[in-house]
Amino acid sequence: MNATPRIPGHRFLHSPGPTRVPDEVLNAMHRQPMDLADPRVDELIASCEQGLKALLQTKDADLFMYAANGHGVWEAVIANVAAPGQTVLVPGTGHFSESWAVQAEAMGVQVLRTPWREGWPMDIDAIEQALRADAGQAIVAVFAVHTDTASGMTSDLAAVRRAIDAAAHPALLVVDVVASLAAEPFAMDALGANVVLGASQKGLMTPPGLGFVAVDAHAMAVARRNTAPRYYWDWTRRQGPLSYRKFCGTPPMNLLMGLQASLGLIFHEGLPQVLARHQLMARTVHAAVNGWSEGGGVRLFARDARALSVSVTTVAVGADVDPEALRTIARERFQVAVAGGLGPLAGRAFRIGHLGDLNPAMIMGCLAGVEAALLVQGVAIGGGGLAAAIRVLANSS
């Protein structure tokens, strides 16, 4: 019998999703499901709804959860706010804004795109210009990706809100916080977002498969008027106190158990502390990459340091560097799993995820493994990467 040999220790998971699942979340999921009439099912769902609303910082929005990943909740949003033939505006952020746009087009929705410049966040002026040019107000919503994990950049949502308001346009502001929630500051009500969507597998430290959407009263009114055919995704069908109705069928109880535990960890640590920890992890990674970049073989993909994500860092590589071979060496030889480039960045970059259940020792282990893989590959890097990262940690309070 040829059994796979056991590798001592554990492999470091530094993709931007799925992220490492804490033991407390795994243990919470290691329980038997319940009969749907058991009152603990309703208590579990209510606990997750309340925790997500607190995390999203919304008081009055309706919260809908789905047995789905982020792409599933993209479809839920599209189906509820835009009928076939209607128009949405998708500001360019890279791979994920384009993927959302393509998904909307597949559902018969017309899509206007603002151009995306590689290395830069979304173009706010282009958003306002597109809305001002829409004299007939055909655009029903602006679909904004907060953090694009392919480009490793976070866009200014408050500026998007100001652009919509400056154009005096009634379009809904729909925000994807899949990669930013519980890592980057976000407040739905204060922002004036009408719809916010997220998923379980990133900052929420829960396995993939649970998505959610928060919807304000204005967006709910739009959904009620929307003639698009839908059933499973329909927000109006999911309103009400019955757990079976909330999930249009059987709730994914074990994922909900995990989410409940994850939310408990976040609020026990304290949201300000969670956000500060993510900022520290990100600064540590950015310092290392800047140190490596002195050799010329790699560099930060983002051109605007203000847009660098606290969730993931995209590292552009030289034309002579094979990032997929680099990832394989990092994973198989040094037990550090990082992500590859997506869309137009495939074969041109690798990505280091640094969100969720992480501490300084884990991030240094990741950076050491990546630097070792770079050296094995013969990539031209500066020798001060790890030292720069250590200085960031040492100087933090």
Order of alpha helices (4+ residues) and beta strands (2+ residues): beta-alpha-alpha-beta-alpha-beta-alpha-beta-alpha-beta-beta-beta-alpha-beta-alpha-beta-beta-alpha-alpha-alpha-alpha-alpha-beta-beta-alpha-beta-beta-alpha-alpha
